Amino acid sequence: MGTPSFLTASARDWTPSRLLDAFILVNVAFLALDIYLAHSVNDFEHPAEWTPFGYSLAAPVVMIVAFVLGRRDRRTSDRLLRIVGWGGVIIGVSGMVFHLGSHFFAAQTLVSLVYAAPFAAPLAYTGLGLLTIMSRMVAPGEREWGQWVLLLAAGGFAGNFVLGLTDHAQNGFFHFTEWIPVISSAFAITVLLMACRTRVEPGYIRLSAVVMLVQIIVGLLGFWCHGRANLAAAGDNVKDAFVYGAPVFAPLLFPDLALLGMLGLWAVARRGADEA
């Protein structure tokens, strides 16, 4: 079961499980801004496009209420958080299907896949939803808790791999640097999946942490490159440049997932030290 709310935790109480609660809350809330920019491209043409935006506004409020209730009524708190989690899973999977759209399902070609809306992007909600559900079902002290975090972080990097490949394929990888996130994601996936084994040596944990640090650098560089490209093309309308230009927040998924990976590595390392 989950631990008490991170909202009432002192500095010494910042355990991996409480950090995970904070990670989920911040990410769900931040997705509201990301969704607003992404769906502003077509001015929220379809009413369903408001669904993830509304979820990102409402879910953090429900989560905070659940965290506060957790000190007095753990059962109700866990139920609320599981509802939030399953809501994220459903929204993410539905969004993936909607992004693929009828064009891809009719043509089923690589071209229709590349030029569809970024179909892997909504799965961020699915990943956060699964993290929320897992944190209520697996005891934080168990080795499996850290392994699940690592597995879901690896799944996030798999999404980054697909997004980097399909998004940059639209301009034929015009700049060689556009291959960096693709290659970097592949390394991160491999390292994290290996760390999901029953036991990993401390040296491998340190190596994995270094790989996660590289992901942070890659993401920050990508954020700078996307922002610079948008500003260069902005002219007199900066807002349109960021709405219709390179997705400025997309590269930040790298440092975000790297932090999640480090959290999982920390949990696994703590458990390994306890068993030693």
VEXFI-120212 format. One record per residue (C-alpha): residue in three letters; x, y, z. Coordinates in nm, 2 decimals. Layout:
<pts>
- Ala_X_Y_Z .
...
</pts>
This chain:
<pts>
- Met_0.00_0.00_0.00 .
- Gly_0.11_0.36_-0.05 .
- Thr_0.28_0.57_0.22 .
- Pro_0.13_0.88_0.38 .
- Ser_0.11_1.20_0.19 .
- Phe_0.43_1.37_0.08 .
- Leu_0.24_1.70_0.16 .
- Thr_0.30_1.64_0.53 .
- Ala_0.65_1.49_0.51 .
- Ser_0.95_1.64_0.67 .
- Ala_1.29_1.66_0.49 .
- Arg_1.41_1.33_0.64 .
- Asp_1.09_1.15_0.53 .
- Trp_1.14_1.20_0.16 .
- Thr_1.14_0.84_0.07 .
- Pro_1.12_0.71_-0.29 .
- Ser_0.74_0.65_-0.26 .
- Arg_0.68_1.01_-0.15 .
- Leu_0.90_1.14_-0.42 .
- Leu_0.70_0.94_-0.67 .
- Asp_0.37_1.09_-0.54 .
- Ala_0.53_1.44_-0.60 .
- Phe_0.65_1.33_-0.95 .
- Ile_0.31_1.21_-1.06 .
- Leu_0.13_1.52_-0.93 .
- Val_0.37_1.77_-1.09 .
- Asn_0.37_1.58_-1.42 .
- Val_-0.01_1.55_-1.45 .
- Ala_-0.04_1.92_-1.38 .
- Phe_0.23_2.02_-1.63 .
- Leu_0.06_1.82_-1.90 .
- Ala_-0.22_2.08_-1.90 .
- Leu_0.01_2.34_-2.05 .
- Asp_0.16_2.09_-2.29 .
- Ile_-0.19_1.98_-2.41 .
- Tyr_-0.31_2.34_-2.44 .
- Leu_-0.02_2.42_-2.68 .
- Ala_-0.05_2.09_-2.87 .
- His_-0.43_2.12_-2.93 .
- Ser_-0.41_2.49_-3.00 .
- Val_-0.27_2.39_-3.34 .
- Asn_-0.63_2.32_-3.46 .
- Asp_-0.80_2.54_-3.19 .
- Phe_-0.94_2.23_-3.01 .
- Glu_-1.15_2.14_-3.32 .
- His_-1.28_1.83_-3.16 .
- Pro_-1.46_1.86_-2.82 .
- Ala_-1.28_1.54_-2.71 .
- Glu_-0.95_1.73_-2.72 .
- Trp_-1.05_1.91_-2.41 .
- Thr_-1.07_1.59_-2.21 .
- Pro_-0.70_1.55_-2.13 .
- Phe_-0.68_1.92_-2.05 .
- Gly_-0.96_1.89_-1.81 .
- Tyr_-0.81_1.58_-1.66 .
- Ser_-0.48_1.75_-1.60 .
- Leu_-0.66_2.04_-1.42 .
- Ala_-0.89_1.81_-1.20 .
- Ala_-0.66_1.52_-1.13 .
- Pro_-0.40_1.71_-0.92 .
- Val_-0.68_1.85_-0.70 .
- Val_-0.82_1.50_-0.64 .
- Met_-0.47_1.37_-0.57 .
- Ile_-0.41_1.65_-0.31 .
- Val_-0.74_1.57_-0.14 .
- Ala_-0.65_1.20_-0.14 .
- Phe_-0.30_1.27_0.01 .
- Val_-0.46_1.47_0.29 .
- Leu_-0.72_1.20_0.36 .
- Gly_-0.44_0.94_0.36 .
- Arg_-0.35_1.02_0.72 .
- Arg_-0.70_0.95_0.85 .
- Asp_-0.87_0.73_0.59 .
- Arg_-0.62_0.53_0.39 .
- Arg_-0.89_0.32_0.21 .
- Thr_-1.07_0.62_0.07 .
- Ser_-0.74_0.78_-0.02 .
- Asp_-0.63_0.48_-0.21 .
- Arg_-0.96_0.45_-0.39 .
- Leu_-0.94_0.81_-0.51 .
- Leu_-0.59_0.77_-0.63 .
- Arg_-0.68_0.45_-0.82 .
- Ile_-0.96_0.63_-0.99 .
- Val_-0.72_0.90_-1.09 .
- Gly_-0.48_0.63_-1.21 .
- Trp_-0.73_0.44_-1.42 .
- Gly_-0.86_0.77_-1.56 .
- Gly_-0.51_0.84_-1.69 .
- Val_-0.47_0.50_-1.84 .
- Ile_-0.80_0.53_-2.03 .
- Ile_-0.73_0.88_-2.15 .
- Gly_-0.39_0.78_-2.27 .
- Val_-0.50_0.48_-2.46 .
- Ser_-0.80_0.66_-2.61 .
- Gly_-0.57_0.95_-2.71 .
- Met_-0.33_0.72_-2.89 .
- Val_-0.62_0.57_-3.09 .
- Phe_-0.76_0.92_-3.18 .
- His_-0.42_1.05_-3.28 .
- Leu_-0.37_0.76_-3.52 .
- Gly_-0.70_0.84_-3.66 .
- Ser_-0.89_0.68_-3.95 .
- His_-0.63_0.78_-4.20 .
- Phe_-0.37_0.55_-4.06 .
- Phe_-0.61_0.27_-3.99 .
- Ala_-0.73_0.29_-4.35 .
- Ala_-0.39_0.32_-4.52 .
- Gln_-0.17_0.14_-4.27 .
- Thr_0.14_0.28_-4.42 .
- Leu_0.46_0.42_-4.27 .
- Val_0.39_0.76_-4.43 .
- Ser_0.04_0.78_-4.26 .
- Leu_0.20_0.68_-3.93 .
- Val_0.48_0.94_-3.95 .
- Tyr_0.24_1.22_-4.05 .
- Ala_-0.03_1.13_-3.80 .
- Ala_-0.06_1.33_-3.48 .
- Pro_0.21_1.22_-3.24 .
- Phe_0.04_0.90_-3.14 .
- Ala_0.27_0.80_-2.86 .
- Ala_0.24_1.14_-2.68 .
- Pro_-0.10_1.06_-2.50 .
- Leu_0.06_0.75_-2.35 .
- Ala_0.23_0.99_-2.10 .
- Tyr_-0.11_0.98_-1.93 .
- Thr_-0.11_0.60_-1.93 .
- Gly_0.23_0.58_-1.78 .
- Leu_0.14_0.83_-1.50 .
- Gly_-0.18_0.64_-1.44 .
- Leu_0.00_0.31_-1.41 .
- Leu_0.26_0.46_-1.17 .
- Thr_-0.03_0.59_-0.96 .
- Ile_-0.20_0.24_-0.95 .
- Met_0.13_0.06_-0.89 .
- Ser_0.22_0.28_-0.60 .
- Arg_-0.11_0.19_-0.43 .
- Met_-0.07_-0.19_-0.50 .
- Val_0.29_-0.26_-0.42 .
- Ala_0.45_-0.19_-0.09 .
- Pro_0.73_0.07_-0.12 .
- Gly_0.97_-0.14_0.08 .
- Glu_0.95_-0.43_-0.17 .
- Arg_1.21_-0.48_-0.44 .
- Glu_0.93_-0.50_-0.69 .
- Trp_0.84_-0.14_-0.63 .
- Gly_1.16_-0.01_-0.76 .
- Gln_1.16_-0.26_-1.05 .
- Trp_0.81_-0.14_-1.16 .
- Val_0.93_0.22_-1.15 .
- Leu_1.23_0.12_-1.37 .
- Leu_1.01_-0.07_-1.61 .
- Leu_0.76_0.22_-1.65 .
- Ala_1.05_0.46_-1.70 .
- Ala_1.19_0.23_-1.97 .
- Gly_0.84_0.24_-2.13 .
- Gly_0.85_0.62_-2.12 .
- Phe_1.19_0.62_-2.30 .
- Ala_1.04_0.38_-2.56 .
- Gly_0.77_0.64_-2.62 .
- Asn_1.05_0.90_-2.66 .
- Phe_1.22_0.67_-2.91 .
- Val_0.91_0.65_-3.12 .
- Leu_0.83_1.03_-3.09 .
- Gly_1.19_1.12_-3.18 .
- Leu_1.19_0.88_-3.48 .
- Thr_0.85_0.98_-3.62 .
- Asp_0.87_1.36_-3.55 .
- His_1.22_1.40_-3.70 .
- Ala_1.14_1.17_-3.99 .
- Gln_0.89_1.44_-4.11 .
- Asn_1.18_1.66_-4.22 .
- Gly_1.41_1.36_-4.31 .
- Phe_1.64_1.41_-4.02 .
- Phe_1.76_1.73_-4.19 .
- His_2.00_1.80_-3.90 .
- Phe_2.23_1.51_-3.79 .
- Thr_2.16_1.61_-3.43 .
- Glu_1.80_1.49_-3.47 .
- Trp_1.93_1.14_-3.44 .
- Ile_2.06_1.21_-3.08 .
- Pro_1.73_1.16_-2.90 .
- Val_1.66_0.84_-3.09 .
- Ile_2.00_0.68_-3.01 .
- Ser_1.99_0.82_-2.65 .
- Ser_1.65_0.67_-2.59 .
- Ala_1.76_0.33_-2.71 .
- Phe_2.05_0.33_-2.46 .
- Ala_1.82_0.43_-2.18 .
- Ile_1.57_0.16_-2.26 .
- Thr_1.84_-0.11_-2.25 .
- Val_2.00_0.01_-1.93 .
- Leu_1.67_0.04_-1.74 .
- Leu_1.54_-0.30_-1.86 .
- Met_1.86_-0.47_-1.74 .
- Ala_1.82_-0.30_-1.40 .
- Cys_1.48_-0.46_-1.37 .
- Arg_1.65_-0.79_-1.30 .
- Thr_1.61_-0.95_-0.96 .
- Arg_1.95_-0.83_-0.85 .
- Val_2.20_-0.58_-1.00 .
- Glu_2.54_-0.49_-0.88 .
- Pro_2.62_-0.15_-0.73 .
- Gly_2.85_-0.08_-1.02 .
- Tyr_2.56_-0.13_-1.26 .
- Ile_2.35_0.11_-1.06 .
- Arg_2.61_0.38_-1.09 .
- Leu_2.65_0.32_-1.46 .
- Ser_2.27_0.35_-1.50 .
- Ala_2.27_0.67_-1.31 .
- Val_2.54_0.81_-1.54 .
- Val_2.32_0.72_-1.84 .
- Met_2.03_0.90_-1.68 .
- Leu_2.24_1.21_-1.64 .
- Val_2.32_1.19_-2.01 .
- Gln_1.94_1.19_-2.08 .
- Ile_1.91_1.51_-1.87 .
- Ile_2.17_1.68_-2.09 .
- Val_2.01_1.55_-2.41 .
- Gly_1.67_1.68_-2.30 .
- Leu_1.80_2.03_-2.21 .
- Leu_1.99_2.06_-2.53 .
- Gly_1.68_1.95_-2.72 .
- Phe_1.47_2.21_-2.53 .
- Trp_1.72_2.48_-2.63 .
- Cys_1.74_2.37_-2.99 .
- His_1.36_2.36_-3.03 .
- Gly_1.32_2.70_-2.85 .
- Arg_1.59_2.86_-3.06 .
- Ala_1.44_2.73_-3.39 .
- Asn_1.10_2.87_-3.29 .
- Leu_1.24_3.21_-3.19 .
- Ala_1.43_3.23_-3.51 .
- Ala_1.11_3.17_-3.71 .
- Ala_0.89_3.38_-3.48 .
- Gly_0.90_3.72_-3.65 .
- Asp_0.63_3.93_-3.50 .
- Asn_0.42_3.64_-3.36 .
- Val_0.61_3.45_-3.10 .
- Lys_0.30_3.26_-2.98 .
- Asp_0.22_3.11_-3.32 .
- Ala_0.59_3.01_-3.36 .
- Phe_0.57_2.80_-3.05 .
- Val_0.22_2.66_-3.12 .
- Tyr_0.30_2.56_-3.48 .
- Gly_0.67_2.51_-3.46 .
- Ala_0.89_2.25_-3.30 .
- Pro_0.73_2.11_-2.98 .
- Val_0.94_2.30_-2.72 .
- Phe_0.84_2.09_-2.42 .
- Ala_0.88_1.75_-2.59 .
- Pro_1.26_1.72_-2.52 .
- Leu_1.19_1.78_-2.15 .
- Leu_1.06_1.43_-2.14 .
- Phe_1.42_1.31_-2.13 .
- Pro_1.52_1.48_-1.80 .
- Asp_1.17_1.40_-1.66 .
- Leu_1.20_1.03_-1.73 .
- Ala_1.57_1.03_-1.62 .
- Leu_1.45_1.16_-1.28 .
- Leu_1.20_0.88_-1.27 .
- Gly_1.47_0.63_-1.36 .
- Met_1.70_0.76_-1.09 .
- Leu_1.41_0.72_-0.84 .
- Gly_1.37_0.36_-0.94 .
- Leu_1.75_0.30_-0.92 .
- Trp_1.76_0.46_-0.57 .
- Ala_1.47_0.23_-0.45 .
- Val_1.64_-0.08_-0.59 .
- Ala_1.98_0.02_-0.44 .
- Arg_1.82_0.09_-0.10 .
- Arg_1.65_-0.25_-0.11 .
- Gly_1.98_-0.42_-0.21 .
- Ala_2.16_-0.25_0.08 .
- Asp_1.90_-0.38_0.32 .
- Glu_1.94_-0.73_0.20 .
- Ala_2.32_-0.72_0.21 .
</pts>
